[in-house]
Amino acid sequence: AAYGLNTVFVHVRPFADALYKSQYYPWSYLCTGTEGTDPGFDPLAMMVEEAHARNLRIEAWLNPYRIRNANSKYAICETNAAVKWLSAGDSAVIVHNGVTSYNPASKKAQDLIVNGVREIVRGYGVDGIHIDDYFYPSTSTGAVDMSFDAASYRAYVNGGGTLSQADWRRRNVETLLKAIYAAIQEEDPNVLFGISPQSSVGNNYDAMFLDVAKIVSTPGYCDYVCPQIYFGYQNQAQPYQETLESWNNMINCEEVDLYVGLAAYKLGASDQWAGTGKNEWIHNNDLLARMVQTARNQNSYKGFALYRYDSLFAPEQGVKAHVGTESQNLKNLLR
């Protein structure tokens, strides 16, 4: 609030769980160390109260599909719907390369996700629902595997479906987005629904199976899109300004706004994937302020998001001074 920022995004469902009291999801292991154990207080209720006391908006950030990352040491509790479906061999859950996820093709999984959204909007007074980019499971090498949901796709084809498997996956994602948006509108039309996809349109389309051009040009999918443009101006593969402008130009719908996701976590550090621009975040101390100024020139722009909180407010000692200068430059811009 002291910076002139107006919203906090809080991750309240990272692994098919809840950092709030839920009838659909078990308590997150992040609360106590054990999934399903009641911590004795409601973190989301407290955060909503504290945010609003400071005149800050608060959006509940959810991961709709992810249940566990590969090699997770935390057990899924018996009351988790995922355990029941896994035990029954139900296609509502996918296990792929060690990653456990809900199946985007499953109506049961989609209903669970939408009911969980309704529950938050109805019970917690949040100002928005925010989901990130994990739409379909992908491998660590980036290769796209079309085998793990082959049975679901065959059932679709056997039922008369004519879409290719890739287009069918994209439709599954779109169906969930529409259902979430509609549910939020029914519960409270003042609550926003936003999505933070990867910055690469191609990766979204071919690996995450999200047709971003469609959802930002058609009403009924979301209120805003917040691409993760986590790159500097000198990044060889995806320079900031060019990537920003491509997203702005893609939006062809008055109902969809552009927020810009900025990489506060890169401040003061080398960006190994940026090519010749890898030291840009070290040699400049006004990148965030400049990025906001550049974004303000885009006609669909309505705001920015900083990933992540501790990168600015609890930085590592080695970059603390650098982050302090960057933060002050941003603060001066926002005042």
Secondary structure, 3 states (H helix, E strand, C coil): CCCCCCEEEEEEECCCCECCCCCCCCECHHHHCCCCCCCCCCHHHHHHHHHHHCCCEEEEEECCCEEECCCCCCCCCCCCHHHHHHHCCCCCEEEECCEEEECCCCHHHHHHHHHHHHHHHHHHCCCEEEECCCCCCCCCCCCCCCCCCHHHHHHHHHCCCCCCHHHHHHHHHHHHHHHHHHHHHHHCCCCEEEECCECCHHHHHHHHCCCHHHHCCCCCCCCEECCECCCCCCCCCCCHHHHHHHHHHHCCCCCCEEEEEEEHHHCCCCCCCCHHHCCHHHHCCCHHHHHHHHHCCCCCEEEEEEECHHHHHCCCHHHHHHHHHHHHHHHHHHC
